[in-house]
Amino acid sequence: MSRHEQCPYQDGRVVIDPAFKADAPARYARLRELGPIHPAEFHLGLKGWVVVGHELAREALTHPALLKDATPAAEALAAAGYVLHKPSVGLGAQMMEADPPAHTRLRRLASAAFTPRRTADLAPRIEQIAHGLIDALPPAGETDLVEVFNAPLPATVIAELLGIPEEHHLDFRRWSAQALQVASPGHRQALAGLHGLLAGLVADKRRSPGDDLLSALVAVRDEDDGRLTEEELVGTAMMLVVAGHESTVNLLGNALLALLQHPEQLRLLRERPELMPGAVEEFLRYDTSVERSTSRYAAEDLELGGVSVPRGGMVVVALGAAGRDAPQSRAEDPGVLDVTRPGARHLAFGHGVHYCLGAPLARLEAAIALRTLLGRLPELELSVPVDSLQWIGSGIIRGVLSLPVRYRSV
C-alpha cells in the first residue's frame, strides 16, 4: 500500500500530526477523494473538522456563523489544555483573530498604514537584500538555503519595514521561527519575547517616530478619530511579523523544493524569467506554505457540506488542499507543477474579510527572491535525498526545516 492509499482515519478522525504534515499533499488528496469535510484531531488533542474541498472551503471562510470568537468552544479548549491567547501575550488583539465589527476597524486602520505604495517601494531593497545574501556565499559548494537565503531575506524585509533596529534582528528571527511551531519547546517563550520587543518598540516610536510601518501604525487614525490601542498595535505588529514573515520563508522553501524536483520547470523559469509572477501563483497553488487556516468556531448549530457541526465546534480549512481542488486545477491535473499554468487559482491567502493583508508583499518578495536566486545560481541541486528532509511538525505552516543544496554562483 502506497502512502497515498493509506487509511486517512485513526479512531474515526483524521489526525493531523507530524507524519501527516510531512506527507500533506498526498494525505489531503486521499481525503478529497472521500469528501470535502472530515472529522479531525489537531495539536493538543483538539477535535473538530477539516475542510479540504475548494467550494466548501470558500463557503466556510465566509460563513456568517463560523467565527474567530472561541467563547462557544471555551470548555472544550480548556479540557484539551489549550490556553487562549490574551492580549498581553501571544497573538491577541489583532485582526486575524477578530470578527466584525472589531475586525473591520482593525483592518481599516492597518490598511491605512500598510499601503500598496509602501509595498511597491520595497522592490529595490528586496532585490538588494537578495543579491547581498548570495554575494555572501562562497562561489561554489554546499549550503542550507533556508538558513542562508529563505529565512534571512523576508526577516530582513519585515524588520526594516517595521523599523526594528539591527541589534534586535537575530532575536527577532529566532523568535519568529518558533512562534508558529505550536509544539516546539520554545513556542510560548518566543511569543513572549516577540511581544516584549515589539511593545518596547511601540513605546519608542510613539516618543520618536521614524519613516517605518510601526511609526505609521502608531500615527494612523480612522474617520472617527480613533487609534489602535497599545495592545492592538503590538498585536498587529506580531501578526505582520509571525504570519507574514514565516509564510514567506516557507513559500520560498516549498517553491525551490518543487523546482529542484522538477528540473524542466526550473530550466524553463531560468530561460523565461518573465513567467515568474504567474509561477508564484502556481507555487501558492501547488504547495502553499500556509497549510491550514486559523480556527473558526460555530456560533450556533450549523450544517457544512452535509455535516452537522454543533455550537462550539472547531472548523479548519486546509488551504493547500483546496488549492489543488479548484475547478481549473481539477481539469488540468492538480498534482502537476506547471509554471506556465494560466491564472492558477488557490486560496493560499484565504478568502473573504480575512483575506491576507500582506499578500502583495508576499508575492513581490517571492518573485524577486526566486528570480534573483535562479539567475545567480546557474547550477543548483539537492544535496540530500528528498525523503530525508524534515518538515515543520505542528501548526498551520508547511515547510522544510532545512533545504541542503549544492550550487555554483555567478
N, C-alpha and C positions, 0 to 999 in steps of 0.2 A: 504493500500500500504506500503510495507516494504521500509526501507531506500535504499536497493539495487535496488528497482524498481522505485525510484523517477525519474522524468524527469530531465535529466542532464543539460538542457539548460535553460538559463534565457535571454530573448530577443535575441535569436538566437546564444548565446555563452555559453560556459562553464565558470562559474565564480568561480575561484579558490580562495575562501575566507576562513576564519577560520572554518566555518561549513564544507566546502568541505575537508579541510586538516584533520579535526578530523575524518572524515569518508572515507579517501582517498582510501583504498583498494577496498571497495565496489563501490565507485563512479567511479574509474578507470575501474573496471570490467565491469560496465554497459557501459562505453564509448567504451571499446574494442569490445563489442557485436555489437556496431553500426558502427565501423570502426576504422582504425589505426590513423587517424588525425582529429582534431576538432578545430573550431574557439574558442578562449578562451580569457578571460579577467583576468588580473593579478593585482598585487598591484598597487595602484595609478591610476587604470583605464586603464593601458597599455593593448593594444589589440594585439593579434597575433594568433598563432596556437600552440596546444599542441599535440605531437606525443605520442601515447600510445601502438602501436604495435611493437613487437620485431624487425622484419625485417626492418620496416621503420625507427625505432629508429637507428639502425646501419647505415642505409643509411644517415639519417640526420646528425649523428655525424661525418660523413666523407665526407659530400657533399662539393665539391670544391667551391660552390657559397654561402654556409652558413657560414658566418664568424663572429668572435667576434667584428670586427670593426663596431661600431654603427653609423658611419658617414651617411650612406644612410637613417637611421631612426632618425636622429637628430631632424628634425622638429616635428615628431610625439612624440618623447620623451619629447621635450620641451613643447609641448601642453599639455601633461599629468602632467607637473610639475616635471618631473624627471630630476635631475641634474647629468650629467655624472661625475663619479669619476675622479678627476685629480690626477696626480702623487703625489702631496703634501699632499693629504688627501685620506682616504679610501683605496681601494684595487688596486689602479693603479700601473702601471709599474711592472707587474708580468705576468708570463706565462699563467695563467688561462684566462686572458682577452686579450691575444695577438694572432696574426696569424703569420704563417711563412712569411718571414724568421726570424722575431724578436722572435717568439715563439721558433724556433729551437735553436737559440743562447742562450736564457734564460734557456731553459730546459737542454741543454748540460752543461752549467755552473753549474746549481743547482745539476744536477745528479752527477757531479764530486765530490761534497762535501757530498751529501746525498746518500752514498754508501750502497749496501746490507750488507757489513760487519759492518758498523756503526749501521745499524738497528739490525742485529743479536746480536751484542754485548750488546744490551739493555735488552735482555731477563732476566738475573738475577736481574737487577734493577727493571724491571716491576713487577716481582714476589715479590720482597721485598716490593715495594710500596703497592701492593695488600694486602699482609699479614698485613702490618702495619696499613692500613685503617681498616681492620677487627679487629685487636687487640685493636684498639681504641674504639670499640663498647662495651657496656655492654654485659654480657653473653647472655642475652635474652631481648626481649622487642619489641618495635615498632620503626621504623625509616623510613626516606625517602632515598631510595637507590641512587637517583640522587644526593642528597646533600652530602651524606657521602661516596659514592663509585664511581658511574659512572662519575661524573664531576671531582672530585679531582685526580683520577688516570691518565687519559690522560693529564690533565692540568699540573700535576707534571712532567710527562714524557716529554712533549714538552718543558716545561720551562727549565728543566735540559738539554735537548738535545740542545737547542738554547743557553744556558748559561745565562738565566735570573736570576738575584740574588733573593734570597729567600724573601727579603724585598719587592719585587715587585709582588710576586705571587698572593696576594689577589686581587690587582687591575687588574692584568693580567686575572685572572679567571672571574672577574666581567665583564670586558670589552669584552672579547672574547664571553661570553654567550650572550651579547646583540648585537654583531656586525652583526650577520646574521639574526636577527629578524627585518626585514626592517620596520615593522610598529610599533616597540616599541619606546616609547618616548626618550630613551637614545641611539638609534641606531647611530646617527651621532656623538654624544659625545663619544661613545665607540670607534668608528673608529678613531677619532682624538686622544683619549687617548692612544690607542694602537700604533698608528703611532708615537706619540711623544716618548713613552717609547722605542720603537724599534730603532728609529732614534738616540736616545741618546746612546743606547747600541752599535749600529754600530760604532759610533764615539769612544766609549770606547774600543771596540775590535780592531779597527784599531791602537790605541795607544798601547794597551796592550793585544795582542791575548792570548786566552786560548785554552784548549782542548775541544772545543764545536763546534757545527754546524755553528753558526753565525761567529765565527772566521774563520772557513774553507771557508765559502762563501765569506768573505772579501778577503781571500788569493787566491782563485781559479782563474785560467786563462784558456782561450781556446787556440787552436793551433795558433790563430792569435795574441796572446799575449794581448787579450782583457780581461777586468774585468767587473764585474757587476758595474754599476754606483751606486751612493749613493741611489738614489730613487729606482733602481732595487733591491738593497739589502734589503731596507726596505719593498718594495712591496713583495718580495719573502718570507721574514720572516712573513709578515702579512698573506700571503696565507697559509703558513705552520701552523700558529697559528690558524687562524679562520677556514679555510676549514678542516684542519687535525684534530684539537682538537675537534671542535663541532660535526663533523661527527662521531667520535669515542664515545663521550659521549652518543649520541643518538643511535648508533649501539648497545651499551651495554643495554641501556634502552629498546629498541624495542625487543632485543633478550630475555631479562629477562621477559618482559611482555608476550611475546609469550609463554615462558616456563611455566610461572605461570598460563596461561590459558590452557596449555596442560600438566597436571601433569605427564602423562605417558611418554612424551618426556623428561621431567625434570628428572624423575626417571631413564630413560634409559641412559642419559648423566652422571648421578652420578655413575651408575653401570659400564659404559664403557667410561671412560674419554678419551680413545684413539680415540673416534669418534669426538672429539672437532674440529679439523681442518676442516673436512667436514661439521660439524654442523654450523660453522661460515659462510661457503658459503651458506648454507640453510637459515640462518638468513638474509644474504645480499639479497637473492632472495625473501624471504617471506615478509619482511617489512623493506626495506633498509632505512637508515637514511638520505641519500641524495635523497630526493623525486624527484627532478627535476634537470636537467642540468641548468647551467647558460645560458643566452640568446644568440642566434645566429641571425644574420640579413642577409637577402637576398641581396647580392651584385648586383643582376640582377633579372629580372623576371624569375621565375622558376616554375616547377611543382613538387609536392611532394605528393606521394600517391594519384595521381589523382586530387589534389587540386592545384589551381593556387595561388602562393604566389608572390605578386608584389615586386619590388625592395624596400628595406627598411622594408619589413615585418619581424616581430619577430617570431622566432620558438624556442620552448622549448621542450625538450624531457623528458617525465615522466619516469625516470629511474626505479622506483619501479614498475610501470605498465608494462613496457617492460620485467622486470624480471619474472613476472607471465605469460608472453606470449611467453617465449622461447619454442622452439619445444618440448623439454623434459618435461617442466612444463605442457604444454597443454595436453600431453599424460598421465600424472600421477597426474592430479587434482591439479592445481596451488594454490587452496585455502587451501590445507592441509599442515601443518607443519610436515616435516619428517626429523629428524636429521640423518637418515641413507640414505637419497637420494643420489645416486651415481652421482658425478660430477654435482652438481647443477649449472645451467647456469644462469647468470644475467648480468646486465650492471651497477651494483652499483658503479663501479669505472670508468664508462664511456667507451669510445671506440675510437680508432684512436689516433691521435697525442696528444690529451688532456687526454689520459688515466692517472689516478691518480698516481702521482709520489710517494705518501705516502702509496699506497696500501699494500705493505709488512708490514709496521709498523702497520697499522690499523688491519690487520689480526693477527699479533703477539700479539698486546695488547689485542684484543678481546679474543683470545684463552686462554691466560694466565689469564686474569681477570675473565672470566667466569668459567674456571676450578678451580681457587682458591676459588672463591665465593661459587660455588656449593659444593666444598669439605669442606669448613669451616662452611657453614650454612646448616646443615642436615635437619632443619625444616625452611621452607620459604613459605610464602603465602601472597597474597594481603590482606591489612587490610581495604580496601575501595572497593565499587563496581566499576567494570571496567568502567561503564558509567559515573562515577563521575570524572574520570581522565581528566585533562586539557592538551590540546595539543598545541604545538607551532603554533601560528595562522598565521604567514606570513613567506615569504622567502622560500628558497629551502630545508631547513632541516625539516625532520619529526621526532617528538619525543614528549614524555610527559614531562611536566614541573616538575612533581614530581612523585615518584613511592613509595607510602607508603606501608610498609610491616610489618608483624610480623615475628620474626625469633628466632632461638636459634643457638648459635655458639659453635664451639669446638676449 
